[in-house]
Amino acid sequence: MPVALGCRSLGLMVVSRSQILEEIRSCAKENSGRAVGRERFEFLTGIRETDWLGRYWVRWSDAVIEAGFEPNQMQTAYDDADVLRQLVELTRDLGHVPTVAEMRMRRRQNPDFPSHGRIERLGSRARRIALMAELCEQDQRYCEVLAIVGSVSEDESHSGDDEEHTAEVSRSQDAFVYLLKSRRHYKIGRTGHLGRRAYEIDLQLPEKAKLVHSIRTDDPVGIERYWHQRFADRRANGEWFLLSQLDVAAFRRRRFM
């Protein structure tokens, strides 16, 4: 059995990418050469999801592949918490509670996303929204999603007729991918309401953030992903990056994408 790194008990150490990969390989060696699932890995090593999610990988299967293994079928099975987390992240990407069509589209784009049948096992749309709100209240990473799901009225939660229309209106409106600066770090994010988003970020930071530049786009998810991937090696944490002046200049050259 792999030896836990003890980073939590020390309270100081950050588990490195290479350490996690080595632990994945060590666990696999004890598991007849097959990579273990996320929950089993945490139990064996003490390395939590928060140690790698968003820092090194966005999915456990990505870490398994980088370690040199094929994700097994058990790793694509979801418990309710996994399904809710995926729904919350899709809501964050879209800026609104996803429609059935949008969930199915995400499933086609990403086989790791749960099927609509699995999502329906959580209950009605109203119940799913309530569960998503509970998750967002418990996890500060999703504070901006709480505002989205919290704004959905009870009538809207139960309504299926207006769902597609609401999504169509949202898709037809341009949004922004922005670059904010706070001290040495830059945040690359997206919003449909630039001024409000800057204000919300200011409330979360000890020092006022400065809006450096914004790009107007009809594809905020794709354009944000492009910049995140372009500056992946400069990522500090989450959506925050350590950028050079050349990096900033490259971003500022774009007004529309």
HUJO-V343549 format. One record per helix or strand of 3 or more residues. SS is the DSSP state (alpha for helix, beta for strand). FROM is the first residue (numbers start at 1). TO is the last residue. Records with the same first field share a line. If there is no record, write none. Layout:
SS: FROM-TO, FROM-TO
This chain:
alpha: 7-10, 17-29, 38-45, 49-51, 60-66, 73-76, 80-94, 100-109, 116-120, 125-138, 140-150, 154-158, 163-172, 194-204, 220-230, 232-234, 245-252
beta: 175-182, 185-191, 210-217, 235-237
